[in-house]
Amino acid sequence: MESDRYSLRIYDSGGTGSFAELIISRSLDVKAISSAVFIQVSMSIEQSTLWSWSELCEALELDQSDGPEIQGVSIDSRTIEKDELFVALSGKARPEFNVLEDSGRDGHDYIAAAVRQGAGGVLAHRTHTSTISTLRCDDTLTGLWDLAHYRRNQINGNVIAVTGSSGKTTLKSFLSQALECATSEGSLNNHIGVPLSMARTSRDASLAVFEIGTNHPGEIAPLSKLTRPHVAVVLNVLNAHIGNFSNFDALQEEKLSIGEGVAPGGCLIVDEILEEPAKARFPELDLRTYGQNADADYRYEMDDIDQVQLSTLQERVVIPGGGEHRAATLCATAAVLDVLGQSAKNVHKISAELPPGRGRTFDVNGIRIIDESYNANPESMRKCLKHLSRQVGGRKVAIVGEMAELGEQTEELHASLVNELRTVDGVISVGRAMTKHAYERLESHAKWGEFDDIGGLAAFCAETLKTNDIVLVKGSNTVFWTRNFVPDLVKALDG
């Protein structure tokens, strides 16, 4: 028997793989079918398009022109994908963002490369020879900020912004898992990364999480005002970048400045030690605190087997990545969930898969590596060493790199780690400051090796480490992370 209804699928030819499916009655006339098809296909395209060309023109206050639908925004010609907008940043010094020297690379020189990669359009302020659809502005960084402001005005969902001296990217990862929302990859937290992340956010996002960082005074407030968060979190204030601030109080004030952009009626969540200065500075905000003291609005306590009891849960949960610093991050996550009216049980959605370089643990030929190589400050280093000392297994080995941007406190803060370094079986030091001020003060049996830099370090580790060893790798960003040390160590240990 012949059916009187047909299924019609219209596939998107733009490469997204999406389709619209219509159930059409034989009795419908052609005009009705055409209208239905138009509506469905329009909805499909709108849902898959990050920016229309018309929106881009409006955001940049340019005359309307014809151009393609844009599926993403990129500043890197090497990783740009099909139909994305390439923003050709000049790389010039920007004193207003504490960038005092040119980078030596101008994105305009890579427009042809971006086109070869499949870029859909270009944002530029210099002329170029490519025939690709181009948006011209006076300055591309300003243009990127204009796109971010425009997109922020389109977002009706909740926006969350996080800052802190340590753990920002991990908190962002925890929140994205607990809230099941998309976030930017990596640490896009400066004057380029934050507007880029906002420009990449869907206009229909029901939740968006942004990371905001600083290493000089005056950087956080403008980025907070750009994101206009409904909930802002100051995870901690530690002696990171202290050499760029007049004192610790100035660093604390900088972190708290994230509250300047919080939307009216919004909430500021802070580590309990920041309650009084936060209350004095932002009396109009809904202020919540988290910590281990009974007076904190959200409390946590942990045991020796990497489990934590949150005040918002009636059960103990495993800490992703382990250690007190992760327990604090988990508590801050639960606080955000509560403020948003979400169940604290959503913390169970958080897996142990941490962002690269922020505590991921893996085994190589029976040797366990704890990869904390992304960055370090004295307090985060101390907590990681305490976590290492509590591990059960073979020898506990700390490969520790020097910590940058500590200014006049460099000697004092490196030396302050000696007691924690004494709790492990062996220490391998990288960098003059760590070696001179901490490593040299250790007893001889704990001194396993000292290196000016990572040259030859992976090979040394392959000869020195044994099955069942537990190895922590932690140091400032430029010591291990930017030089790809942990992957090289894995290769060396893998033989």
N, C-alpha and C positions, 0 to 999 in steps of 0.2 A: 504494500500500500504506500503510495507516495505521500511524504510528509508535507504539511502546509506551513512549516516553519523551517527557516534556514539559519545556520550559524555563519557569520561573515567575520573574518579576521583581517584587520588592516595593520600591516607591519610598518613600524617607523623606519624609514630609509636612512635616518641620520646615524645609524650605527649603535643605537642604544639597545637594540634587541627587544624593545617593548612593542606591544600591540594592543589594539582595541578590539574587543569581540562584541558583536551585535547579534542578537537573535531577532531575525526579521520575518515577519509574516508575509506570506505570498500575496495577501490582500493589500499590503501597503503600496502606495503609488511611488513612482520613481522620485518625485520631489521630496516626499517624506523620508525616503531612504537616504537621499543625498544630504538632507538637513541633519539627520541622525549621524551619518558618517562624519560630516564636517564638525559637529559638536564633539564627538568622541575623539577624533584625531586632534582637534585643537586642545582638548583637555590633556591628551597624552603628551603633546609637545610642550605645553606649559609646565607640566609636572617634571619633565626631564631637562628643561632649560634653566640654567643658573641665572643668566642675564639675557634679556632681549637687547638688541642694539639700541632700540629706542630708550630703554632704561639707562643704558650707559651714557647716551647723549644727554639725557636729562640730569643724571647725577653729576656730570662734568660741566653742565650749563653750556653745552654746545648746540648749535643748530642741528635739528633732526636730519639724519642721513640714512641711507640704506646700508645695511650690514648684516652679517650672519648672526644666528643664535649662538650664544656662548655657553659652553658647558663647564668651564672652570677658569681659574685665574692663576697665573704663574709668573714668577720672576726669574726662572731658571730655564734657559734654552735647552739644557741637557735632559731635563726630566719633563718638559712640557708635553701634554698629550693632545690628541686630536680635538680641534674645535675649542681650544682654550684661548683666553686672552693673554698675550704676552705683555707684561708691563716692563718697559725698558728703563730701569732705574739707572741714574747717571753714575752712581758711585762717588759723587762729590762729597766733600766734608759738609756736615750739618751741625754747626755749633749749638743750635737750639736743642739738639738731641745728644749733645756731648760727643759727637763724631767729629774729631778735629783734623783728620787727615783723609785724603782721597783713598778709595779702596784700590785704585789702579785698574779697575775694570768698569767699563761703561756698557750697560745693557744694549744700547743702540748698535754696538758693534756685533751683536749676536742676533739681530733680527732675522737675518738670512738663515741662520741655523735654526731658529724657532720655526720659521716657515717650513723648512725641510722636515721638521718634526711633526708638522700638521697643525700648527697654530691657526686658529680661526680669525684672529684679529690682533692688532697691536695698539698699545697706548704709548705714545712717544712725544717728545718735545723737540727732537731734531729731525731733519729731513732724512729720508732713506730712499733707496732705489727700488725696494720691493713694491709689487702691485697689491699686496695684501690690504684688506680693509683696515684703515687706521683712524684712531682717535687722537687728535693733536691737542696738547695742553701746554701751559707755560712751564710746568714742572711735573714730572711723572710721580714723584713721591707725594706731592700735594694731591695729584690726581688719584693716587691709591687711597689716600685718606678721604677724599671726596666720595669715592665709591663706598668706602666703609661707612661713612656717615649716612649716605643714602640707604644702604642696606639695613643699617640699624633702625632707621625710621620705619622700615617695612616690617620688621619682626615684631609680632605681637606676643610671642611666647616668652617664657621666663629666661632671663640671661643671668649667668653666674660668672663671676670673675674671682680668680684666686691669685694670691701672691704669698711670698714668704722667702726666707733665706735658703730653705732646703725643702725638697719634696713637692714642689709645685706641679711638676709634670706627673708625678705619681698620684697626687690628689685629683688632678684632671682625669687621669686614667680611671681611678676608682669611681669618680662621679659618672663618667661616661658609661661604665659598666652597670652601676647601680641604677642609673636613670634611663639606661638604654637609649642614649642619644649620641650622635656623632660629634667628635671633636677633631681639631687639627692634630696632625702627627708631630711628634717632636716638641721642641721648646721654642715655638714661635711666639716670643713674649716681649719683643722690643718694639721700637718705633716703626719697624717694617713688618715684623711678624704678626702683631696684633691687628693692624688694619688689613693685612693680607688674609688672616684667618676670618675676619668679619666679611670681607668681600667674597670669600668662598662659602659663606653660610647661606643656606636656603632661605628665601624670603618667608617660607612657610614653616620654618623650624619652630617646634613647640618648646624646645629646650636648647640652649646653647651654652657651652662652657668655654671660657677664655682664660688663658694664663698670662699674667702680667709680671714682668721682672724689672730689675733695676740694678745698676752698679754705680750710679751717680745721683746726686740730689736732683729732684724735679722731674723725674721720668715717669713715675707711676700715675700721678694725678691726671695728666692729659690723656693717658691711655684708659684710665677709669672713666673719664668724661666721654671718651669715644664709645666705650662699650655700654655705659649707663646700666650697670647690673642691678637686678632686683635683689640679688644676694651676693655679698662680697665676703671673702674669707682671707684673713691674715693667718696663715698656718703657723708661722713662727718668726722670730727675729733673732738671728744669730750673728756671730762675728764674720759674716761673709762680706767682702768688699769694704771692710771697715776702713781700709787705708784711703778710700775715696770720700770718707765722711769725717767731719770734724770730731765727732765722738759717737758713742753708742746711742745716745738720745736722738741725735740727728738721723741716724739710721732707722731708729724706731719710728720717728716722725714720718720718714719717707714711706715706710711700709704701711703705716696707718692712713696715708694720703689716698689709698684706694677708696676710702669712704667718701671722698669728694665727689665721685661720680655716681654714687648709689642713687637710684631713682627714688622719688618721694614715696614714703611709706615702706621703703626697702629695709633690708636687714644686713647688719654687719656682724660677722662671726669672727671672734678672735681667740687666740691662746689666752688662758686665764690670767697670765701675768700682765696682759695688756689692757685689762678691764678698766682701770682708773684713767689712764691717758686716753683711751678710746671714748670713754664716757664724757670726759671733759671736752674733747674735741668735737664729738658728734652727738650732742644731747638729743637731737631730733630723730636719730635713727633707732630702730629696734636693735638693741645690742644683745648678743648672746655670747656666752663663753664656753670653752671646752677645756678639759684638763683632768688631772688626777685628784684634785682637792674636792672636798665635799661641797664647797660653795659654787663650783662650776655648774653651769646649766646642763652641760652634757659631760658625763664622767666616764673614765675608763680605768680599769685595773688589769694588769697582765700577770701571767705566771711564767715559770721557767721553761715551759714547753711551747712557747709562741702561741698561746691562746689569750684571748682578751674578753673581758666582761664589759659590755657597754651598758650604761644606765638606761638606754632605750630598749634593751633586749633582756629577756629573762633566760639567757643561755650564753654559754661561752662559744666564741667563734675563733677559727684559726686566722692568724694574722697573715695576710698575703705578703710574702717576702720575709716575714719575721722581724723581731726587734721592736724596741720601744718607739723608735721614730716612725715605723709603719703603724704601730698601734695608735699613735696620736693622729696620724693621717686617716686611719679608719674611723676614729671618733669624730673627726671633723666632717667626714663624709656622712656619717649618721646624723650629725647636726643639720647639714644642708637638707637631707631627706626630710627631717622633721619640719623644718621651716617651710618646705614646699608642700607639706601635707602628705608626703609619701611614707610608706611603711619602712621602719628601720630594718625589717627583715630583708629588704632589698640588698643589704650588704652581702647576703649569701650569693648574689650574682657575681660578686667580685672574685675573679680567679687569681691564682698565684702568678699569672703571666704579667710581669711588670714591664714598664717601658725599658728599652735597651739602656744598659749602663746604670740602672737605678735599682739594683738588687736582684737581678735575674740570677738564678742558681742552676748550674748544669754540671754534669760529670764528663770528664775526659779521661779515658783509661783508668778509671777508679779514683781520679783526683777531682774533688769537688771545688768548683770555682764560684765565688760570690762576686759578681760583677757590679761594683759600685763606682765604675771608672768615669762616669759622666762629669762629676765635679766633687768638690770637697770644701768644707769649712771646719774649723776646730770642733764645733759641737757635733756636727754630723759624723765627723771622723771618730770622735769619742764614742758615739752611740754604736757605730758599726763595729768598732773594736770590742765593745762590751758584748755585742751580739755574737761576734766570732768566738769570744772566750767561752760562751755558754754552749757551743756546739759539741755534739757527742760524736766521737770517731777517732781519727788519727791525729797527727800533729796539726796544730793550728798556726797558720803562716800568714803574716800581714805584709803585703807588698804595698807600701805607702809612698805616695808622691808628695812633694812639697805643695803648700797651699799659697795661692797668689793673692795679691791685693789686700795684704794685712798691714801695710805701712809700717809705722813705728812699733807696732805690736808683733811683728813677725817672729822675733826671737821668743818672746814670752808665750805666744800662743802655740808655737811648735813645741816648746819645752813642756807645756801643760799636758801634752799627750803621753809623757814618759810612763806614768803609772799604768795607763791602759795598755801601752805597748808591752809592759812587763807581764801582762796576764796571758800572753800568747807564747807559743813555743819558739817562733822565729820571726825575725823582722828583716825585710829587704827594703832598703831606702833608695828613693830616686829623687835627685835634686839637692842642691847645696843646702837650702834652708832646712829641709827635713833631716839631712845627714848631720849638719853641724849642731843644730839646736835640740834634736831629739835622739837620733840614732847613736851619736857618740856618747850619750849619757847612759846607755844601756849596758848591762853586764855582757861580757864577751860571749857567753853561750847563746845569747839571743840575737847576736849580730850575724846574720847569714850572708850579707852582701850589701855593698853601697855602689850606686851608679850615678853619674852626672846626668844621664838621660837614659832613654830606653834602649839605646844601641847595645845589642848583645844580651839584653835582659831575658828575652824569651828563650834563647838557647841556654842561658845559665839556669833558668827555671826547669827546663827539660832535663838537665843533668842533676839538679838538686832535689826536686820534688819526688815523692814516692806515693805508691798506691795508698789510699785512705787519707791522704793529706787534705785538709780543708783550707782553701786559700782565698783571702780577701784582697781585691785590687781596688784601691781608692786613692784619689789624688785630684788636684785641680784639673780642669778641663784640658788644658794644653799639655799636661804631662802624659796622660794615657789616652783619653778619648779622641782628641783630634789627630792622634798619630796611630789610631787603629790597633792599640796594643793588645787588647783582649783577644780579638780574632787571630792575631799573630801568635799569641800564647797558646791558644787552642791548637793551632796547626803544629806548633813545636811539640806540644805534649802528645799530639796524636801520632807523631812520628812519621 
